[in-house]
């Protein structure tokens, strides 16, 4: 098992970050849509299920910083053959994905007034943090006034922007795999050559 990237494929650590983030991101979506479609999301009965959404969302947030650091420290596989504009668009789309992996967990946490229970430890809701206490005192804002716009941003990005960015990423990977047959998808698959 090769941990580091090469000029032709991603190493095990980059693959781990990619697929763990993807699974947690998709899982968070599946859970929140389950709550929206099949539960009353304002009832206390939905809190244990929403907690799974919060855990997965925070996991995405915890993974993105070491993932970005590893991306900056390790060599990146070479771009496949193609025009420079295509490469520029692909790089912009990847940085858009990283932005999404930062903004969604951040706005999710900032707009959540309940603790997130990981089983072995609990992360307090943002409304109970010293930072929010300082924000509230400094700007004279209560939790409801603070939470509403943060939550609106989180929901807007989650309902519209995230779907577009993720579907574009998946479509591009499948295009490279099925049409171009240039190995772009295979270099991110564990065990593929």
VMD Tcl script that draws the C-alpha trace (Angstrom):
set ca {
  {0.00 0.00 0.00}
  {1.44 3.31 -1.06}
  {0.56 6.16 1.30}
  {1.82 9.03 -0.82}
  {0.60 10.20 -4.21}
  {2.59 9.68 -7.37}
  {2.48 11.48 -10.72}
  {-0.06 8.90 -11.94}
  {-2.31 8.09 -8.97}
  {-3.45 9.10 -5.51}
  {-1.95 7.40 -2.49}
  {-3.84 5.63 0.27}
  {-4.06 8.68 2.55}
  {-5.54 10.93 -0.16}
  {-7.97 8.15 -1.07}
  {-8.92 7.73 2.60}
  {-9.64 11.46 2.95}
  {-11.61 11.54 -0.31}
  {-13.82 8.50 0.26}
  {-14.37 9.08 3.99}
  {-15.40 12.68 3.32}
  {-17.65 11.57 0.47}
  {-19.31 8.86 2.57}
  {-19.86 11.20 5.53}
  {-21.18 13.98 3.23}
  {-23.61 11.65 1.43}
  {-24.61 10.03 4.73}
  {-25.38 13.43 6.26}
  {-27.63 14.19 3.30}
  {-29.40 10.82 3.52}
  {-30.08 11.31 7.23}
  {-31.36 14.87 6.96}
  {-33.66 13.98 4.05}
  {-34.96 11.03 6.05}
  {-35.85 13.46 8.84}
  {-37.44 15.93 6.41}
  {-39.48 13.33 4.51}
  {-40.45 10.88 7.27}
  {-40.27 12.71 10.61}
  {-41.38 15.93 12.24}
  {-38.04 17.77 12.32}
  {-39.33 20.05 15.10}
  {-40.14 17.19 17.49}
  {-37.83 15.83 20.16}
  {-38.14 12.38 18.55}
  {-36.11 13.62 15.57}
  {-33.15 14.75 17.71}
  {-31.36 11.36 17.89}
  {-31.60 11.04 14.10}
  {-30.52 14.66 13.56}
  {-27.59 13.93 15.88}
  {-26.35 11.44 13.26}
  {-26.52 14.24 10.67}
  {-24.54 16.53 12.98}
  {-21.93 13.83 13.70}
  {-21.42 13.15 10.00}
  {-21.31 16.87 9.18}
  {-18.72 17.57 11.86}
  {-16.71 14.56 10.65}
  {-16.57 16.20 7.21}
  {-15.41 19.42 8.86}
  {-12.77 17.64 10.94}
  {-11.39 15.85 7.87}
  {-11.15 18.84 5.54}
  {-8.23 20.60 7.26}
  {-5.85 17.62 7.34}
  {-7.04 16.77 3.83}
  {-6.12 20.24 2.56}
  {-2.80 20.14 4.40}
  {-1.99 16.77 2.84}
  {-2.95 18.12 -0.59}
  {-0.54 21.02 -0.15}
  {2.31 18.83 1.15}
  {2.03 15.87 -1.21}
  {2.59 15.72 -4.96}
  {-0.59 15.81 -7.05}
  {-1.09 13.43 -9.96}
  {-0.56 15.07 -13.34}
  {-3.54 16.41 -15.24}
  {-4.79 14.08 -17.98}
  {-4.37 15.15 -21.60}
  {-6.73 17.99 -22.43}
  {-6.99 21.70 -23.12}
  {-5.76 24.21 -20.49}
  {-9.26 25.64 -20.01}
  {-10.54 22.20 -19.05}
  {-7.75 21.84 -16.49}
  {-8.49 25.32 -15.10}
  {-12.18 24.45 -14.75}
  {-11.37 21.13 -13.09}
  {-9.07 22.82 -10.55}
  {-11.70 25.51 -9.85}
  {-14.33 22.80 -9.34}
  {-12.07 20.96 -6.90}
  {-11.47 24.13 -4.88}
  {-15.24 24.68 -4.96}
  {-15.68 21.24 -3.44}
  {-13.18 22.09 -0.70}
  {-15.07 25.30 -0.04}
  {-18.27 23.29 0.25}
  {-16.59 20.87 2.68}
  {-15.69 23.86 4.86}
  {-18.83 26.01 4.56}
  {-21.41 23.26 5.09}
  {-20.01 21.89 8.40}
  {-19.18 25.41 9.62}
  {-22.64 26.87 8.96}
  {-24.21 23.65 10.21}
  {-22.39 23.89 13.52}
  {-22.84 27.64 13.93}
  {-26.58 27.24 13.34}
  {-27.07 24.29 15.68}
  {-28.16 25.06 19.21}
  {-27.95 21.47 20.44}
  {-24.94 19.41 21.52}
  {-23.59 16.75 19.15}
  {-23.13 13.40 20.89}
  {-20.32 11.30 19.41}
  {-20.84 8.55 22.00}
  {-17.44 8.87 23.68}
  {-17.61 12.67 23.86}
  {-20.01 15.51 23.19}
  {-19.44 18.77 21.35}
  {-21.47 21.57 22.83}
  {-23.92 23.48 20.65}
  {-22.56 26.78 19.37}
  {-25.12 28.69 21.43}
  {-23.41 27.42 24.61}
  {-19.87 28.40 23.61}
  {-17.83 31.30 24.95}
  {-17.50 32.60 21.38}
  {-21.25 32.92 20.98}
  {-21.45 34.50 24.43}
  {-18.95 37.12 23.29}
  {-20.83 37.66 19.99}
  {-24.10 38.05 21.87}
  {-22.66 40.55 24.36}
  {-20.68 42.52 21.78}
  {-23.44 42.92 19.20}
  {-26.44 42.49 21.48}
  {-27.80 39.56 19.49}
  {-29.76 36.64 20.89}
  {-29.53 33.05 19.72}
  {-32.68 33.16 17.56}
  {-31.53 36.29 15.70}
  {-28.05 34.82 15.18}
  {-29.14 31.30 14.23}
  {-31.81 32.18 11.64}
  {-29.54 33.69 8.92}
  {-26.80 31.09 9.50}
  {-29.36 28.32 9.17}
  {-30.78 29.95 6.02}
  {-27.31 30.00 4.42}
  {-26.72 26.36 5.41}
  {-30.05 25.26 3.95}
  {-29.66 27.30 0.74}
  {-26.18 25.95 0.04}
  {-27.29 22.44 0.97}
  {-30.43 22.49 -1.17}
  {-29.02 24.18 -4.28}
  {-25.28 24.77 -4.44}
  {-24.06 21.48 -2.96}
  {-26.18 19.36 -5.28}
  {-24.86 21.18 -8.34}
  {-21.21 21.02 -7.27}
  {-21.33 17.35 -6.25}
  {-23.27 16.25 -9.33}
  {-20.80 18.13 -11.54}
  {-17.92 16.32 -9.81}
  {-19.54 12.90 -10.23}
  {-20.46 13.63 -13.86}
  {-16.88 14.72 -14.63}
  {-15.46 11.57 -13.01}
  {-17.83 9.36 -15.01}
  {-17.07 11.31 -18.21}
  {-13.35 10.71 -17.73}
  {-14.00 7.04 -16.96}
  {-16.56 6.17 -19.66}
  {-15.88 8.63 -22.49}
  {-12.26 9.71 -22.19}
  {-11.05 6.43 -20.65}
  {-8.04 8.31 -19.30}
  {-7.78 6.69 -15.85}
  {-8.74 9.82 -13.87}
  {-11.36 7.95 -11.83}
  {-9.24 4.82 -11.46}
  {-6.37 6.72 -9.83}
  {-8.68 7.59 -6.91}
  {-10.06 4.04 -6.52}
  {-8.39 1.87 -3.87}
  {-6.68 -1.15 -5.40}
  {-7.18 0.03 -9.01}
  {-4.20 0.10 -11.35}
}
mol new
graphics top color blue
foreach p $ca { graphics top sphere $p radius 0.5 }
foreach p [lrange $ca 0 end-1] q [lrange $ca 1 end] { graphics top cylinder $p $q radius 0.2 }
display resetview
